[in-house]
Amino acid sequence: MSLPKTPPIEGASDFTERCLQSKTVYQGQLLHVIRDSVQLPNGAEAIREYIRHPGAAMIIALLDDKTLVLERQFRYPLGQHFIELPAGKIDPGEAPLQTAQRELLEECGYTAKRWRHLTTLHPCIGFADEKIELYLAEDLTRVPRQLEADEFLEVLHVPIATAMDWIREGKITEAKAVTGLLWAEKITQGLW
């Protein structure tokens, strides 16, 4: 997966690391773990281990200018329930917008007449190449949910002000949800 490069900063140094050798350590259904030998800018060598991820789409789904759709679901690695924005993995050959539309329908039971791409997020830059495409979905229509067989989640309709309180109170701690909710607050206040 090729990621867009950050625009150069005038006068900044180039300390790019160069791959010398790459080896797959593990190939799973979702994650691909790689160990690379790299040359550092000073000529020394180092090992870099990281995860290749297919990418994801996340949705700020607005019911109105004050209320949005959230989900509560159990996350096995941490053994607890989390409140999140609707999101899902990009399937092979699927465009990110298609992923967003599919996930909003499957998980939450909504379609949207208006979609807008907001930004690309890189949530785990220290150990993964995952990128998340953030979308705004408006003018929602309720339809039957189409959860996958292994999906169990609760759909919540939450005022944005309450979601912001939940962030401050530590009730919402999942990083991509926090980022998306900050975007939602700015958008609904007409600041972005």
MOCOR-V82565 format. One record per residue. N is the residue number from 1. SS is DSSP state (H for helix, E for strand, C for the rest). Layout:
{{N;SS} {N;SS}}
//
This chain:
{{1;C} {2;C} {3;C} {4;C} {5;C} {6;C} {7;C} {8;C} {9;C} {10;C} {11;C} {12;C} {13;C} {14;C} {15;C} {16;C} {17;C} {18;E} {19;E} {20;E} {21;E} {22;E} {23;E} {24;E} {25;E} {26;E} {27;E} {28;C} {29;C} {30;C} {31;C} {32;E} {33;E} {34;E} {35;E} {36;E} {37;E} {38;E} {39;E} {40;C} {41;C} {42;C} {43;C} {44;C} {45;E} {46;E} {47;E} {48;E} {49;E} {50;E} {51;E} {52;E} {53;C} {54;C} {55;C} {56;E} {57;E} {58;E} {59;E} {60;E} {61;E} {62;E} {63;C} {64;C} {65;C} {66;C} {67;E} {68;E} {69;E} {70;E} {71;E} {72;E} {73;E} {74;E} {75;E} {76;H} {77;H} {78;H} {79;C} {80;E} {81;E} {82;E} {83;E} {84;E} {85;E} {86;C} {87;E} {88;E} {89;E} {90;C} {91;C} {92;C} {93;C} {94;C} {95;C} {96;H} {97;H} {98;H} {99;H} {100;H} {101;H} {102;H} {103;H} {104;H} {105;H} {106;H} {107;H} {108;H} {109;C} {110;E} {111;E} {112;E} {113;E} {114;E} {115;E} {116;E} {117;E} {118;E} {119;E} {120;E} {121;E} {122;C} {123;C} {124;C} {125;C} {126;C} {127;C} {128;E} {129;C} {130;C} {131;C} {132;E} {133;E} {134;E} {135;E} {136;E} {137;E} {138;E} {139;E} {140;E} {141;E} {142;E} {143;C} {144;C} {145;C} {146;C} {147;C} {148;C} {149;C} {150;C} {151;C} {152;C} {153;E} {154;E} {155;E} {156;E} {157;E} {158;E} {159;E} {160;H} {161;H} {162;H} {163;H} {164;H} {165;H} {166;H} {167;H} {168;H} {169;H} {170;C} {171;C} {172;C} {173;C} {174;C} {175;H} {176;H} {177;H} {178;H} {179;H} {180;H} {181;H} {182;H} {183;H} {184;H} {185;H} {186;H} {187;H} {188;H} {189;C} {190;C} {191;C} {192;C}}
//
